[in-house]
């Protein structure tokens, strides 16, 4: 920026000198040129002043941006073995960040068995929030692979997680040719980052409370009419019970019209989650619904492992305005 200001000043100076050097005519012409030069000088001074202010603002903002970037890149983990069971060994080697995929944990997976196994997650939890995972790795017998388990940037933001302090993972290993044959399931491990002591676990539960019984609390937060599939109603769930639970939505209507939503949420004991109830655009269009005004639904809450019913709520009606 300083160079731009200096160049701008220099160009203006050269222009002024050129105008004066070219005025070898009458006094009246000199006066006219002097007036033009004076006016140009004033405009130049204003331009230089504006450029200087802009430079000062950039310099002031730079340290804050650099500080945020430094804080982000400061997150790290110690290399550690997460799973070493039945011939499968998983080692967390580093904490990484990709411009496209976001933050993640780099994993070294070793298959010391005589079968090809698919390694994946039963659950991924960040700072006590359930996070969807897209992790899956097929490892041939006797082979190794370097993989990255990415943490959904969108879901971290929805949960209000700025800095990752703790990642809990439940791994599973299935025979690639026979998924009914599992080597292990829900193999738990925990990774604490360098920011563990500073992580914020404040519940992101602002909104309209829709349900609160038996240790299960559900809060309606916002309505997003520009979600990928159509329209989404964002829900916060907090599970203070001693059971891992799953929740589905039944008998849902919007503005009095029955709708088949896309929603399924699992929240482990002592954890929280942020999930969308997604309503397809075609369902809204076929019913002539231009905006969501009133929603009615029932929650079906059941054990995440046995599928036994824990509770069925009464019809819950709320306004989306």
C-alpha positions as a Python dict, from the first residue, in 0.01 Angstrom:
ca = {
    (1, 'X'): (0, 0, 0),
    (2, 'X'): (284, 243, 83),
    (3, 'X'): (430, 184, -263),
    (4, 'X'): (94, 263, -423),
    (5, 'X'): (69, 592, -234),
    (6, 'X'): (427, 688, -332),
    (7, 'X'): (366, 598, -697),
    (8, 'X'): (38, 791, -700),
    (9, 'X'): (206, 1098, -550),
    (10, 'X'): (491, 1073, -799),
    (11, 'X'): (260, 1044, -1098),
    (12, 'X'): (66, 1351, -986),
    (13, 'X'): (390, 1543, -939),
    (14, 'X'): (515, 1455, -1286),
    (15, 'X'): (179, 1554, -1438),
    (16, 'X'): (192, 1894, -1268),
    (17, 'X'): (550, 1961, -1381),
    (18, 'X'): (459, 1860, -1736),
    (19, 'X'): (173, 2107, -1745),
    (20, 'X'): (390, 2390, -1615),
    (21, 'X'): (673, 2308, -1855),
    (22, 'X'): (434, 2316, -2148),
    (23, 'X'): (296, 2664, -2071),
    (24, 'X'): (517, 2899, -2266),
    (25, 'X'): (229, 3120, -2386),
    (26, 'X'): (43, 3421, -2243),
    (27, 'X'): (-16, 3517, -1880),
    (28, 'X'): (-386, 3431, -1915),
    (29, 'X'): (-300, 3081, -2033),
    (30, 'X'): (-58, 3046, -1742),
    (31, 'X'): (-333, 3152, -1500),
    (32, 'X'): (-573, 2896, -1648),
    (33, 'X'): (-313, 2622, -1624),
    (34, 'X'): (-224, 2729, -1268),
    (35, 'X'): (-591, 2700, -1172),
    (36, 'X'): (-613, 2353, -1328),
    (37, 'X'): (-292, 2249, -1151),
    (38, 'X'): (-427, 2381, -820),
    (39, 'X'): (-753, 2191, -864),
    (40, 'X'): (-566, 1873, -964),
    (41, 'X'): (-341, 1909, -662),
    (42, 'X'): (-643, 1930, -430),
    (43, 'X'): (-797, 1619, -588),
    (44, 'X'): (-462, 1443, -565),
    (45, 'X'): (-430, 1534, -198),
    (46, 'X'): (-774, 1386, -132),
    (47, 'X'): (-681, 1070, -324),
    (48, 'X'): (-355, 1032, -134),
    (49, 'X'): (-534, 1092, 197),
    (50, 'X'): (-796, 827, 114),
    (51, 'X'): (-524, 582, 11),
    (52, 'X'): (-335, 651, 334),
    (53, 'X'): (-649, 589, 544),
    (54, 'X'): (-713, 267, 354),
    (55, 'X'): (-357, 160, 420),
    (56, 'X'): (-395, 230, 791),
    (57, 'X'): (-717, 24, 803),
    (58, 'X'): (-548, -266, 625),
    (59, 'X'): (-252, -254, 861),
    (60, 'X'): (-487, -243, 1161),
    (61, 'X'): (-694, -539, 1034),
    (62, 'X'): (-393, -749, 933),
    (63, 'X'): (-273, -833, 1287),
    (64, 'X'): (-623, -950, 1387),
    (65, 'X'): (-651, -1171, 1076),
    (66, 'X'): (-301, -1303, 1131),
    (67, 'X'): (-388, -1371, 1496),
    (68, 'X'): (-700, -1570, 1399),
    (69, 'X'): (-505, -1766, 1138),
    (70, 'X'): (-233, -1839, 1392),
    (71, 'X'): (-489, -1956, 1650),
    (72, 'X'): (-651, -2182, 1389),
    (73, 'X'): (-324, -2336, 1276),
    (74, 'X'): (-210, -2375, 1639),
    (75, 'X'): (-438, -2676, 1691),
    (76, 'X'): (-231, -2994, 1706),
    (77, 'X'): (-232, -3345, 1851),
    (78, 'X'): (27, -3589, 1972),
    (79, 'X'): (76, -3904, 1765),
    (80, 'X'): (-119, -4182, 1937),
    (81, 'X'): (-259, -4530, 1880),
    (82, 'X'): (-639, -4517, 1876),
    (83, 'X'): (-722, -4881, 1800),
    (84, 'X'): (-510, -5193, 1816),
    (85, 'X'): (-753, -5482, 1805),
    (86, 'X'): (-797, -5811, 1617),
    (87, 'X'): (-521, -5728, 1368),
    (88, 'X'): (-641, -5372, 1292),
    (89, 'X'): (-424, -5085, 1412),
    (90, 'X'): (-527, -4719, 1374),
    (91, 'X'): (-285, -4441, 1465),
    (92, 'X'): (-364, -4069, 1474),
    (93, 'X'): (-54, -3901, 1331),
    (94, 'X'): (-143, -3530, 1306),
    (95, 'X'): (-415, -3266, 1305),
    (96, 'X'): (-456, -3116, 960),
    (97, 'X'): (-657, -2858, 768),
    (98, 'X'): (-754, -2853, 402),
    (99, 'X'): (-882, -2542, 219),
    (100, 'X'): (-1170, -2741, 68),
    (101, 'X'): (-1247, -3021, 316),
    (102, 'X'): (-1170, -2831, 637),
    (103, 'X'): (-1015, -2965, 957),
    (104, 'X'): (-939, -3330, 1015),
    (105, 'X'): (-726, -3596, 1180),
    (106, 'X'): (-465, -3780, 975),
    (107, 'X'): (-480, -4157, 1033),
    (108, 'X'): (-244, -4444, 958),
    (109, 'X'): (-450, -4764, 923),
    (110, 'X'): (-280, -5105, 923),
    (111, 'X'): (-458, -5428, 837),
    (112, 'X'): (-258, -5721, 971),
    (113, 'X'): (-534, -5976, 907),
    (114, 'X'): (-587, -6212, 612),
    (115, 'X'): (-909, -6036, 499),
    (116, 'X'): (-1000, -5705, 338),
    (117, 'X'): (-1182, -5482, 585),
    (118, 'X'): (-1388, -5164, 558),
    (119, 'X'): (-1301, -4926, 841),
    (120, 'X'): (-1553, -4660, 937),
    (121, 'X'): (-1730, -4481, 1222),
    (122, 'X'): (-2037, -4561, 1427),
    (123, 'X'): (-2019, -4211, 1574),
    (124, 'X'): (-1801, -3901, 1563),
    (125, 'X'): (-1828, -3645, 1846),
    (126, 'X'): (-1653, -3307, 1861),
    (127, 'X'): (-1655, -3097, 2179),
    (128, 'X'): (-1951, -3313, 2297),
    (129, 'X'): (-2151, -3251, 1975),
    (130, 'X'): (-2251, -3538, 1747),
    (131, 'X'): (-2101, -3468, 1402),
    (132, 'X'): (-2177, -3653, 1078),
    (133, 'X'): (-1878, -3833, 934),
    (134, 'X'): (-1801, -3928, 576),
    (135, 'X'): (-1511, -4150, 672),
    (136, 'X'): (-1466, -4493, 517),
    (137, 'X'): (-1151, -4675, 417),
    (138, 'X'): (-1112, -5017, 256),
    (139, 'X'): (-782, -5184, 351),
    (140, 'X'): (-665, -5504, 184),
    (141, 'X'): (-514, -5787, 387),
    (142, 'X'): (-159, -5709, 499),
    (143, 'X'): (-173, -5349, 369),
    (144, 'X'): (-161, -4996, 513),
    (145, 'X'): (-325, -4668, 420),
    (146, 'X'): (-291, -4303, 513),
    (147, 'X'): (-635, -4146, 543),
    (148, 'X'): (-789, -3827, 682),
    (149, 'X'): (-1103, -3818, 891),
    (150, 'X'): (-1251, -3475, 817),
    (151, 'X'): (-1479, -3287, 1057),
    (152, 'X'): (-1779, -3128, 886),
    (153, 'X'): (-1715, -2752, 869),
    (154, 'X'): (-2087, -2683, 829),
    (155, 'X'): (-2181, -2883, 1138),
    (156, 'X'): (-1899, -2735, 1346),
    (157, 'X'): (-2028, -2388, 1261),
    (158, 'X'): (-2388, -2487, 1336),
    (159, 'X'): (-2279, -2611, 1678),
    (160, 'X'): (-2086, -2289, 1739),
    (161, 'X'): (-1751, -2470, 1756),
    (162, 'X'): (-1466, -2232, 1673),
    (163, 'X'): (-1182, -2442, 1810),
    (164, 'X'): (-1172, -2822, 1830),
    (165, 'X'): (-1058, -2940, 2172),
    (166, 'X'): (-1177, -3301, 2186),
    (167, 'X'): (-1272, -3562, 1928),
    (168, 'X'): (-1442, -3887, 2031),
    (169, 'X'): (-1458, -4166, 1774),
    (170, 'X'): (-1638, -4500, 1771),
    (171, 'X'): (-1472, -4717, 1504),
    (172, 'X'): (-1604, -5028, 1332),
    (173, 'X'): (-1449, -5284, 1097),
    (174, 'X'): (-1659, -5489, 855),
    (175, 'X'): (-1560, -5765, 615),
    (176, 'X'): (-1570, -5598, 271),
    (177, 'X'): (-1738, -5902, 114),
    (178, 'X'): (-1981, -5976, 396),
    (179, 'X'): (-2105, -5674, 590),
    (180, 'X'): (-2285, -5900, 836),
    (181, 'X'): (-1939, -6011, 950),
    (182, 'X'): (-1798, -5739, 1175),
    (183, 'X'): (-1456, -5763, 1331),
    (184, 'X'): (-1555, -5503, 1591),
    (185, 'X'): (-1808, -5223, 1642),
    (186, 'X'): (-1822, -4909, 1856),
    (187, 'X'): (-1451, -4929, 1942),
    (188, 'X'): (-1413, -4607, 2142),
    (189, 'X'): (-1118, -4371, 2145),
    (190, 'X'): (-1065, -4008, 2240),
    (191, 'X'): (-828, -3752, 2093),
    (192, 'X'): (-751, -3436, 2290),
    (193, 'X'): (-601, -3150, 2092),
    (194, 'X'): (-365, -2879, 2212),
    (195, 'X'): (-676, -2662, 2266),
    (196, 'X'): (-850, -2907, 2501),
    (197, 'X'): (-826, -2678, 2804),
    (198, 'X'): (-966, -2385, 2603),
    (199, 'X'): (-1259, -2551, 2427),
    (200, 'X'): (-1603, -2397, 2470),
    (201, 'X'): (-1879, -2647, 2556),
    (202, 'X'): (-2154, -2388, 2613),
    (203, 'X'): (-2486, -2533, 2482),
    (204, 'X'): (-2599, -2368, 2159),
    (205, 'X'): (-2962, -2403, 2271),
    (206, 'X'): (-3115, -2064, 2194),
    (207, 'X'): (-3456, -2103, 2032),
    (208, 'X'): (-3805, -2240, 2099),
    (209, 'X'): (-3818, -2541, 2332),
    (210, 'X'): (-4030, -2809, 2163),
    (211, 'X'): (-3975, -3106, 2394),
    (212, 'X'): (-3812, -3163, 2733),
    (213, 'X'): (-3881, -3494, 2907),
    (214, 'X'): (-3680, -3788, 3042),
    (215, 'X'): (-3349, -3612, 2992),
    (216, 'X'): (-3415, -3537, 2624),
    (217, 'X'): (-3441, -3172, 2529),
    (218, 'X'): (-3524, -3057, 2174),
    (219, 'X'): (-3513, -2691, 2068),
    (220, 'X'): (-3627, -2544, 1736),
    (221, 'X'): (-3365, -2290, 1630),
    (222, 'X'): (-3414, -2152, 1279),
    (223, 'X'): (-3585, -2215, 946),
    (224, 'X'): (-3358, -2211, 640),
    (225, 'X'): (-3556, -2176, 318),
    (226, 'X'): (-3241, -2197, 105),
    (227, 'X'): (-3100, -2532, 213),
    (228, 'X'): (-2959, -2773, -45),
    (229, 'X'): (-3266, -3001, -80),
    (230, 'X'): (-3536, -2747, -6),
    (231, 'X'): (-3625, -2603, 333),
    (232, 'X'): (-3473, -2706, 665),
    (233, 'X'): (-3578, -2659, 1026),
    (234, 'X'): (-3271, -2664, 1251),
    (235, 'X'): (-3307, -2854, 1579),
    (236, 'X'): (-3082, -2865, 1886),
    (237, 'X'): (-3094, -3187, 2090),
    (238, 'X'): (-2941, -3243, 2433),
    (239, 'X'): (-2934, -3588, 2593),
    (240, 'X'): (-2871, -3589, 2969),
    (241, 'X'): (-3013, -3942, 3011),
    (242, 'X'): (-2803, -4257, 3045),
    (243, 'X'): (-2916, -4400, 2710),
    (244, 'X'): (-2796, -4346, 2354),
    (245, 'X'): (-3110, -4233, 2172),
    (246, 'X'): (-3232, -4188, 1818),
    (247, 'X'): (-3511, -3950, 1721),
    (248, 'X'): (-3741, -3945, 1420),
    (249, 'X'): (-4029, -3717, 1319),
    (250, 'X'): (-4380, -3849, 1257),
    (251, 'X'): (-4713, -3705, 1138),
    (252, 'X'): (-4557, -3379, 1026),
    (253, 'X'): (-4765, -3111, 856),
    (254, 'X'): (-4680, -2766, 726),
    (255, 'X'): (-4955, -2505, 698),
    (256, 'X'): (-5201, -2793, 744),
    (257, 'X'): (-5059, -3012, 464),
    (258, 'X'): (-4903, -3350, 547),
    (259, 'X'): (-4533, -3369, 456),
    (260, 'X'): (-4275, -3651, 452),
    (261, 'X'): (-3962, -3492, 604),
    (262, 'X'): (-3604, -3616, 595),
    (263, 'X'): (-3488, -3642, 953),
    (264, 'X'): (-3306, -3892, 1170),
    (265, 'X'): (-3090, -3797, 1464),
    (266, 'X'): (-2881, -4001, 1706),
    (267, 'X'): (-2759, -3843, 2026),
    (268, 'X'): (-2542, -4040, 2267),
    (269, 'X'): (-2582, -4017, 2645),
    (270, 'X'): (-2440, -3693, 2780),
    (271, 'X'): (-2400, -3543, 2432),
    (272, 'X'): (-2561, -3277, 2212),
    (273, 'X'): (-2646, -3250, 1843),
    (274, 'X'): (-2758, -3003, 1579),
    (275, 'X'): (-2963, -3157, 1297),
    (276, 'X'): (-3195, -3045, 1015),
    (277, 'X'): (-3551, -3152, 948),
    (278, 'X'): (-3538, -3125, 570),
    (279, 'X'): (-3851, -3069, 362),
    (280, 'X'): (-3810, -3130, -11),
    (281, 'X'): (-3888, -2842, -244),
    (282, 'X'): (-4117, -3064, -455),
    (283, 'X'): (-4331, -3140, -148),
    (284, 'X'): (-4377, -2769, -80),
    (285, 'X'): (-4450, -2691, -445),
    (286, 'X'): (-4702, -2975, -486),
    (287, 'X'): (-4898, -2836, -191),
    (288, 'X'): (-4870, -2474, -300),
    (289, 'X'): (-4667, -2380, 7),
    (290, 'X'): (-4464, -2066, -58),
    (291, 'X'): (-4351, -2008, 300),
    (292, 'X'): (-4358, -2215, 619),
    (293, 'X'): (-4598, -2053, 865),
    (294, 'X'): (-4712, -2330, 1099),
    (295, 'X'): (-4552, -2668, 1170),
    (296, 'X'): (-4705, -2961, 1355),
    (297, 'X'): (-4519, -3285, 1431),
    (298, 'X'): (-4457, -3566, 1677),
    (299, 'X'): (-4120, -3693, 1798),
    (300, 'X'): (-4052, -4066, 1818),
    (301, 'X'): (-3765, -4131, 2061),
    (302, 'X'): (-3611, -4478, 2083),
    (303, 'X'): (-3302, -4664, 2205),
    (304, 'X'): (-3025, -4628, 1945),
    (305, 'X'): (-2913, -4992, 1989),
    (306, 'X'): (-3226, -5194, 2064),
    (307, 'X'): (-3472, -4967, 1879),
    (308, 'X'): (-3712, -5001, 2171),
    (309, 'X'): (-3944, -4704, 2212),
    (310, 'X'): (-3850, -4463, 2489),
    (311, 'X'): (-4119, -4200, 2428),
    (312, 'X'): (-4364, -4068, 2171),
    (313, 'X'): (-4452, -3703, 2209),
    (314, 'X'): (-4792, -3545, 2176),
    (315, 'X'): (-4851, -3334, 1867),
    (316, 'X'): (-4631, -3025, 1889),
    (317, 'X'): (-4735, -2710, 1703),
    (318, 'X'): (-4510, -2411, 1653),
    (319, 'X'): (-4483, -2107, 1429),
    (320, 'X'): (-4191, -2071, 1190),
    (321, 'X'): (-4242, -1697, 1149),
}
